[in-house]
């Protein structure tokens, strides 16, 4: 794929919609990380928050639960462990 082809795809209506959904998911994950790191929620609430973010990812990208677990789930689990200590 050439640069011009990639730009054309990203500028298409479908490409713009995909970019918007990626942006929304990224912001949601960042917000969850900040909330967890602040430590103002219990570990159980933090884990519920991660489940809610995973559900949002599934809404934005149907069939993405496995990908979410690999890409963002690992990251958020690490944040929970760093904030609350190793879980069970």
HUDANOR-V666585 format. One record per pair of residues at least 4 apart in sequence whose C-alpha atoms are under 7 Angstrom apart, sorted by the first residue. I is the first residue (numbers start at 0). J is the second residue. D is the distance in Angstrom with one decimal. If there is no record, write none. Layout:
i=I j=J d=D
i=I j=J d=D
This chain:
i=0 j=4 d=6.2
i=0 j=5 d=6.8
i=1 j=5 d=6.4
i=2 j=6 d=6.2
i=3 j=7 d=6.1
i=4 j=8 d=6.2
i=5 j=9 d=6.2
i=6 j=10 d=6.1
i=7 j=11 d=6.3
i=8 j=14 d=5.6
i=9 j=14 d=4.2
i=9 j=15 d=5.9
i=10 j=14 d=5.9
i=10 j=15 d=6.0
i=11 j=15 d=6.1
i=12 j=16 d=6.2
i=13 j=17 d=6.2
i=14 j=18 d=6.1
i=15 j=19 d=6.1
i=16 j=20 d=6.3
i=17 j=21 d=6.2
i=18 j=22 d=6.1
i=19 j=23 d=6.2
i=20 j=24 d=6.2
i=20 j=59 d=6.2
i=21 j=25 d=6.1
i=22 j=26 d=6.2
i=23 j=27 d=6.2
i=24 j=28 d=6.2
i=24 j=56 d=6.3
i=25 j=29 d=6.1
i=26 j=30 d=6.1
i=27 j=31 d=6.2
i=27 j=52 d=6.8
i=28 j=32 d=6.2
i=28 j=52 d=6.8
i=29 j=33 d=6.2
i=30 j=34 d=6.1
i=31 j=35 d=6.1
i=31 j=48 d=6.8
i=32 j=36 d=6.0
i=32 j=75 d=6.5
i=32 j=78 d=6.8
i=33 j=37 d=6.1
i=34 j=38 d=7.0
i=35 j=40 d=6.8
i=35 j=45 d=5.9
i=35 j=79 d=6.7
i=36 j=78 d=6.8
i=36 j=82 d=6.0
i=38 j=82 d=6.8
i=40 j=44 d=5.9
i=40 j=45 d=6.3
i=41 j=45 d=6.1
i=42 j=46 d=6.2
i=42 j=83 d=6.5
i=43 j=47 d=6.2
i=44 j=48 d=6.0
i=45 j=49 d=6.4
i=46 j=50 d=6.4
i=47 j=51 d=6.2
i=48 j=52 d=6.2
i=49 j=53 d=6.2
i=50 j=54 d=6.2
i=51 j=55 d=6.2
i=52 j=56 d=6.2
i=53 j=57 d=6.3
i=53 j=64 d=6.7
i=53 j=67 d=6.6
i=54 j=58 d=6.3
i=55 j=59 d=6.2
i=56 j=60 d=5.8
i=56 j=63 d=6.9
i=57 j=61 d=4.8
i=57 j=62 d=6.2
i=57 j=63 d=5.6
i=57 j=64 d=6.0
i=63 j=67 d=6.0
i=64 j=68 d=6.2
i=65 j=69 d=6.4
i=66 j=70 d=6.0
i=67 j=71 d=5.3
i=67 j=72 d=5.9
i=68 j=72 d=4.1
i=68 j=73 d=6.3
i=69 j=73 d=5.9
i=71 j=75 d=6.1
i=72 j=76 d=6.0
i=73 j=77 d=6.2
i=74 j=78 d=6.4
i=75 j=79 d=6.2
i=76 j=80 d=6.1
i=77 j=81 d=6.0
i=78 j=82 d=6.1
i=79 j=83 d=5.8
i=80 j=84 d=4.5
i=80 j=85 d=4.8
i=80 j=86 d=6.6
